Amino acid sequence: MSADELTLLPLIMSAACTRPVALSELVAPDVWVRVGDRAMPGSDIAAIWAGGMPLRGRNVPGTLQDLISEQADAEAARPDFDRLVALGAFGEHDGEELRGLWATGASLAEERAATRLSERPRVVAYLARAVWGASLDEERDRIVAERDPDASPDRRRALRGQVNRELVEVLAAEIARREKPATESAAPTT
């Protein structure tokens, strides 16, 4: 919508509802909204409406459908994000790295490891990068090449399975380590 339409929206809704309707009731603070050729969080829109800040935001190439799709992707990733917050994972990597992980998702090995660990695939992918600085697949293949660079295809396949199991155990220990402080702080002191 245009900035003019956004300005009129609370007035129109107030008349339709026969009560005052604030812009903050119409726009969630954590949802990105496209206004003209810019997009900004709803909290910024409410602050601009109240006269509290200048117009800012990011230019949005593409269509409204692109923005809606981006928002839907963000909502679908919310459980992954919440789990990573619970594990104390944020602050270790920068935003670009996280966006890259969210864009690419988890590898097949990380998805299988997530099933074994009863964990979310992107959480496993994130933890693999936090522990090794690489995906589970990359770390597994590096170790296999290091252990037996001249392995036959059958030997390489067996070695990959063995190394993969070892790495999944490392990830299980990492999850347990990260969960431990939360359970220790919840224990009553005597």
N, C-alpha and C positions, 0 to 999 in steps of 0.2 A: 504494500500500500504506500501511498505517498505520505509525506510528512503532514500535509494538510488534512488528509483523511484520518490519520492517526490523531491529530489534534481534535477533530470533530467527533471521534468515536465515543469518548466519555459523555459528551453532550447529548448525542443521539441515544445512547444507552440509558442515560438518566431520564430522558423524556419517555422512552419506551417502557422503562421499569417504574416510572413515577416515583423515583427516589434518586438521591445523588449516587452516581457510580464513578468511582475514581479509576484512573488509568491503571493504577497498581492492582485493581481487582480484575482487570482484563488481560494483563500481561504478566506471566509468571517471571520472577526475577532471574531464574537460571536458564530461561529459554532464549535462544538467539532469535531476534526478530529482524526481518528485512524491511527497511524504510528507504524507499527510493533505490539508490545503488549502494547503500551501506547496510551492514548488519551489526547489531549490537545486542548485548544482554538486556533483558527486560528491566533489570535494576537500573541500568543507565537511562533507559527511556523514561522511567518514572522520575529519575533525578532531573533529567532535562525538562520534563513537563513541569516539575515543581520549581524550575529555575535554578537548580543547584549545580549544574555543570554544563560545560559547552558540549556541542555535538562532537562525538568521536565514534569510533567503530572501524570496521574493516570494509574495504570495497568488496563487493560480492559479484564476481563474474558468474554467469550462468543464470539459472532460473530459480523461481521460488521452489520448485520441486527439488532442486539440488539442496537448498537450505533445509527443506523438510526432511529429506533423506539423511542429511548430516545430523539433524536433531534426533531422528529415529535411531541412527547408529549410536549416538551418544547415550540414549536411553537404554538401548540393548546392552551397552557396555557397563551400565551402572552396577550390576552385581559384581563384575570383575573389579571395578574400581573400589567398591565397598570392601571386598575381600582383601585387596592389596592394602587398603588403609588399615584394616584390622591386623594385617601382618607387618605394619610399620614400614611398608616398602617405599613410600613416596619420600622424595628428598634425595634419593640415591641417584636418580637420573634426571636429565633435563627434559623439558617439555617436547622438544623436537624428537628425542628418542622415543618418548612415550607415544607420540602421534604416529611415529613409524611403526611401532609395535601394534598399535590399534589398527593401522591401515593394512598391515600384512597378516595379522593374526598369528595363530600358533601353527607350527609345522605338524606333519602327520605324527612324528615321533613324540612331540609334545602333547598332542591330543591323546595318544595312547597312554602316555605317562599320566596325564590328568585323570584318565579313567582308573588306572591302577591306584592313584593317590586319592581318589574321590575329591578331586579339585577341579577348578575351572581351567580350561586350556590356556587362556591368556595369562592367567596367574602363573601357571607352570612356565610359560614362555618368558614372562617377566623375570621370574626367579632364576631361570637358567641364565639369562643375560646378567643378572645381578651376581651370580656365583662365578660364572666362567667368562663373562664378557662376550658370550657367543650363544647361539641357539643350542639346544640339546643335540640336534643333528650334527652341527659343526663341531661341537666338542667331542661327540662320539667318534666321528670320522677322523678327527685329529689324533685321538688316542689310538684308534685302530691302525692308522698309518704309522704311528710311532712304534707300536708294539710289534707289528709284522708287516713291513712295507712291501714284501714280496709274496704275500699270502695269495693262495689260489682263491677263486671265487667262492668255493664252498667254505674254506677256512675263514675268509673275510666275512661271510654271512654269519657264521657261528660266532666269530669274535665280535661282530657288531651287536649281536644279541646279548652276549655276556657283558660287554661294556655298557650297553644301554641299561641293563638291569642294575649295574653298579652306579650309574649316574642317577637313575631313579631313586636309589637308596640315598644318595647324597641330597637330592631334592627333598626327600621325606625328612631327613635330618634337619635340613634348612627350615622347612615348614615348622617342625617341632620346636626348633630353637627360637623361631620368631614368635610362636604362640606361647612359649613358656613365660616370658615376662608378664603377659596379660593374665595368665592363670595364677602366677605368683602374687601379683598385686591384688588379686581378688580374694586370696586366702586371708582368713582372719589372723590377726596378730595376737599373741598371748603375752 
